[in-house]
Amino acid sequence: MFRKRNLQITQRILRGLSGFLEFVPTQCILCRRTTYAPVSLCAGCVAELPVPLHPCAICGEEIPGTLYSIFCSRCLTQPPPFALCRSALLYQPPVNRLITSFKFSARFEIGKALSYLLCKQFIAHYNELDAGFPNALVPVPLHNKRLQQRGFNQALEICKVLAGHSRIKLQCDLLFRCRHTAPQSKATSLAARRKNLHSAFRVAASRTDTHSRNAQTTTIPEHIALVDDVVTTGSTVAEAAMMLRRAGVQQVDVWCLARANR
């Protein structure tokens, strides 16, 4: 009883301290000036970041400003297996450099700042549609070999921020990377990218923990948000979404920090 009481007191102190820390000045990751923003990005730098202006309503790729359409020609002829792809930013300078530092130099403050921008758009999107939030957040997984090399999965770190602000369940036991593939950036064509990802993912429709008296089963949500850092051609998220749909997921929405044009 005494230990439980102490734990409750400690949790209240930590919650209060986390609220106080939002007002502690930090250094903007771009201009290096002092900012009191919730994350390490000042309002001035946020306003100058490249954002999607005319994205395709399905794949999220920028449509040339001269075309008066809400869908790109590719999605009209060959719709992807996901319902939509949305990004907070465009994969252009300085966003590309920031994400590279986050992924390959473990700059978690950068990941948190960009994830916060994505989270604001994520919540606003579903509030405006009034169509119901996803049942679960699923990060695009890394193969164990790449995870050991990098030390963390950047998609999972983004999911943690989204889950913390949206209260949506983070489900990491649903989608797995079962085949170690070459980096997609090394593929020279769309066909090569698709071939590289063939059978790269699997879905754990049900998994029983035989080491426990209480059997644990991985459930299949009806509606999920599939999260990654960057979407370029969309091959990776399309392959993952296809496997999820085959496993029984009714709707897959893709969310990423930045979208690159093919």
N, C-alpha and C positions, 0 to 999 in steps of 0.2 A: 504494500500500500504506500509506504514511504517513498520507495523508488519510483512508483508510478506518478506520485505527486510531484517529485522532482523533475521527472521527464516532461510533465505537462507545463511546469514553470519554465523549463529550458526552451520548450517549443514556442511558448508565448514570447520569450525574450528574443529568440531568433527571428520570429515573424516581425516583431517590432523593429529589430535592427535592420532587417532587409528593407523595410519601408524607409527607414532613415537613410540607408545607403543610396537610395535613389537621388537624394539631394546632395550627395558628396560630389564635388567637382572631379571630372575625369578629363583626359586629353582626347580630342577628336582624332580618329584614326587617319584622317585625311589632311586637315590643315594644322593639326597639332595644337590648336588653341584650346583653352579651357572651356568645357561645356558642362552644363548642369542637366543635360538631357538624360532620360532613363538609360540610354546606352551611349557608347563612345562615338557618337556621330552628332555634330552640331547641326542646327536647323539650316544654316546656310549651305553646308555641304550636301545635306539631304536634298535640298531644292535643286541642286545642280546635277544630281545623278541621272543617268539616262534611263528613262522609263518607257514601257510600251505605250504608243499613242494610237495605233490602229491594228491591234492584234486580231488574228483569225479567231472567231468565236469558239473554234474547236481546238486546234493545235497551238494557238497562242503565238504563232510566228507573225512577224510584222508584215502587213499587206502594204504594198506601195501606195503612197498617198494619192496617186492619180486614179486608183481603182476604187470604185464605189461599191464595195461588197463587204459583207461581214464574214464570209468564208473564203479561204484561199482555194485555188483550183485543185490542189492535191486532196484536200479534205472533201471537196464536192465529188470527186471521182473515186477516191479510196479512203473513206473515213477510218480513222484509227480505232483501236479497241477501247480507248478511254473516252470519257464523255467530254472532257475539257482539259486544257493545260493552261495554267496561269503562272505568271512570274511577277516578282516585285520589280525587277530591273531588266535591262538589256545587257547582254554579255559584251560590253564595250568598255574602253578605258573610262574611269579607273576601276570599274567593277571587276573586270577580268583579273587585274592584278591583285585586288583584295581577296577574291575567292581563291586564287593560287596560293596566297600567303596563308589563308585559313586552312586549306587542304594539305599543303606540303610543308608548312612551317609551324603547324599547330597553333596558329594565332586565333585562339578561341574567342577573344574579345571582338575580333572582326566577324566571326561566324555568328556570335550573339547579336551584334548590331544589325547585320543584314537579315538575320532571322526575325528580328523584331519588326523590321519594315514589311517582311512577308506576312507576318502574323496580323498586322493591321489590315492588310488587304484581304487576307484569308477570312477574318471575322466579318469585315464589311461586306464581302461577296455573299456569304450565306445569309446575313441579316437582310440584305437588300432583296435577295431572291425569295426569302421566306419559304424556302423549300426544304429546310432541315439540314442540319450539319451532318458530316460523315459520322459513321459509327466508330471509326478507328483511324488512327494515323499509322501508316506503314512506311518505314524508310526503305529505299532501294538498297538491298544488302550488298556487302562486299564479300568476296570469297575469303575464306580464312587465311589464305596465304597473303593476300593484299592487306587484310586487316592487321596481320602481324607486322607487316612492313611499315604500314602507316601508323599503327597504334590506336586508331579510332576510325569510326565511320562518320564522315561529315554529314550524311543524310540523317543519321540518328541524332546528332547534335542539334540539327535544325528541328527535328521532330520534338525534341525535349522542350524547346522554346515554345513551339506551337501548342503542345500539350499543356504546358504550364499556364498559358493565357486563355486557352479555349476550353480547358477541362475535358477534352476529348481523349479517349483511351489510346495510349501508345501500345501498339501490338507488334512486337518484334519476333514472335514465334510463328508467324504466318508465311512469310516469304523468305526463301533461302537461295543463296547463290551456290549451285552445286557443281559448277565447272569453272575453273580458272581460265579467264579469257585475256587476250591481249588488250591493252588500252584502246578504246574506241577511236581515239585521235589518230591511231596508226593505220586505221582502215581508210583506203583511198576512195571508196565509193559507197553508196547506200547499200548496194547488194553485198559488199564485203562486210559492212557493219552488221547486217542482218545475219549473215552466215556466221560471223564471229560470236553472235549471241544465241545461236540456235541451241536449245535445250540447256541454256545457262541457268535458268531459274526453276525452282520447284516450289509447290505450295503444300504446306503441312495441313491437310484437311482435318486430320485427327491425329493426336499424339498422346499416348498413354504413358505416364510415368510409372514404370514397373517397380521402381525402387521405393515407392510410397504406397501406404495403405489407401490413400485417397487418390483415385484415378483422376488425372487432369487431362482435359480434352481441349485442343485448339479449335475454337469455333470460327466459322466463316461469316464475317459481317456482310450485310447487304450492300452497304455503301462505304467505301473507304477513300481516304486521301493518300495517294502515293507520293512520297516526298523525295526529292533529290536536290543537289546543289545547282547543276546546270543541265539544261536540255538543249541539245544541238540539233541533230536530225530527228530526234524522238525515237530512235530505234530501241534504245535501252528501256525506256518507260513503256513503249508499245509492246515489247516482248514480255515484260513483267505484267503489264495489264492484261494481256491475252491469257497468260497462265492463271491469273486471278479470276478472270471471267470464266474460264473453263472449270475452275474449282467451285464456282457457284456465287461469286461476288456479282451483284446486279449492276453496280455502277462504280467505276473507278475514275476519280478526279485526280489530275496530276498537278502538283504544286512544286515550284522550284524558286531558288533565289534569282536566277537569271536565265533568260531565253536568248539563244543565239540563232541568227538566220542561217539557213543552209547555204 
